[in-house]
Each structure stands twice: as C-alpha cells, then as structure tokens.
C-alpha cells in the first residue's frame, strides 16, 4: 500500500491492516506514514511487544517520529508494555526516558506499579503459607525428589523477586525523568520490599564457602534436623565424615553398611566377622571393613556431612535411594578383599 493510502486509513482499518502485516519494514512504514493521534492510538492496540521494541529501536528513535510514541502507548495494552519493559535494551530505555514527561508513559508505569503491588502481596501470602507447611514435613516418608521440589519452590520465589527487582529498576529509570514524585516514591518502596525478600527472606543456597541463609536455611534445618544444630553437643559438624553423619540415620554397625552395599568385598553377612581367635586380628578385620564402607561412601561423593546435605540425604530411605543406582560403581572400582 502506498504512503498516501496509508495516511488515509481509518482507525478500524489500521487495526485490521496491522494484523496482516509480516516483517518489520511494513510496520515501520505504516507508523512513519501515520500523522493523526487517533490513527496511532488504533495502531498501538494492534502492535505486538516485538513490533514495539523494533519501533523503539528504529522509527520512534528519530526526531521526526519520536512524538508518535505517546499516542501509540495510549492504545498499547498494559501487559504488552510490561513485556516491552522486561526486554528493553539501554538504547530503547533512553527513548522511553525522553518521553517520560508525557502522561501515556507515566500511565503505563503507574499500571506496572499497581500490578506489582498486588503481585508482591499475593506472593507474600503464598510464601508465608508455604513456610508454615515446612513445620509438618514427614521426613521419613519423603524422597530425594520431594526434597528437591522444596528447593525448586524456593528457586521460584527467588526468580519472582529477582524479575520484579529488574522490572522496577527499569521503571524507575524511566520515572526519574518525570515530575511524578509520588510514582517514584511508590516504585522505590516496592523495590525495597522486593530487595528485602530476595536477600533476607529467600536468602542464598549453600555453596562451598558459605552456609545457606533465609528459606534455604529453614528448609535445610527442617530436612536435616536429625544431624542437629552445630552448637549442640550431640550434633554432627559439616566437615565431619559422612560415616559419622549417617549414625544420625540409625546406621551404626557393619551389618548396616553391608545391607546398604557399602562392603562389596563381603558376599555373606556372616563373613562380616572373622573366625580368628586373635582379638588383634578381629579388630583389624573390623577396621578394614569400616574403612571399606567409608571408602565406598567417598567413591560416591559422600565424604562429609556437608556432602550428605548437598545430595539431599536426610533419612535412611533417601540414603538407600541415592546409593542404589551407584552400587555398580563400587563393585567396579573398589578393591576386593582376599
């Protein structure tokens, strides 16, 4: 369609025409040709987030067409605008900052603030209810997958507050160029709330150098309560041997290790004891089997109590679940006794 014909399109026909366009150039050509506010408002209703981002990078970034952003945003759906903000490049951001003195931009940012306020309130209720449910976890009935689902839920909370914080940073960057101090204050307040929940409430997962914090610590405390608190006399410490840790799962004796497949050199349970009458030889035999069990755990990545926690092992059931698919590795690599 020629430029003269595009200029004469009615608002209704613009929506229909835009919906049929394919590619970036025809959309750019249409917006460049439109000169009436009503036409541009109608075009805004039909634009997709991807098309708007392209226009911000090209057509609307020019001095000639920059004024068209405001009427386009009058018709542009809020949810589409939010997607645009999420995907904004620094150059795109500058275009919106330049137009932040206009009501259409301020209105869209205001809608974002309203939506985020509601979303944060709803997420807070969800988080509090979920945290309360941790008090009634049936540890002995849970699998490692069940435990992983708890940490996945925390990841979802973390992703929510992280995305909200990023969105608010961009919204604030735009709003700072406006005269709306109320809007700026509201966005700043929301950012502080999101930042607090992200750092102090959700916290951080454990890594090689640091213990978990926030929800990660609360979940670990619930799952690994058998291991005890680090300040309790009866507790096991993070850097202590895994063999020491599994005593908290009521695994104490050679027969327990053998039943778990940790002593592959012994084929029959009765062979866990030697016929030797020498107490020294019997002690050496038991010591060798204990060491074999410890080496088997190490071979499967379980050297310390910290490793047990990293692998989500908090009960005899989860230990068996972890060991079962790895038995072949023990029998293949661990030296057999003669």
Secondary structure, DSSP 8 states (H G I E B T S, - for coil): --HHHHHT--HHHHHHHHHH--SHHHHHHHHHH--SHHHHHHHHHH--HHHHHHHHHTGGGSTTTTTHHHHHHHHS-HHHHHHHHHH--HHHHHHHHHTTTSHHHHHHHHHHHHHHHHHHHHHHHHHHHHHHHGGG--GGG--HHHHHHHHHHHHHHHHHHHHHHHHHHHHHHHHTTSS-HHHHHHHHHHHHHHHHIIIIII-----SSS---HHHHHHHHHHTGGG--TTSTT---TTSBHHHHGGGGT--SHHHHHHTT--TT--SGGGGS---S-HHHHHHHHHHHHHHHHHHHHHTT--BHHHHHHTT--SHHHHHHHHHTTHHHHHHHS----
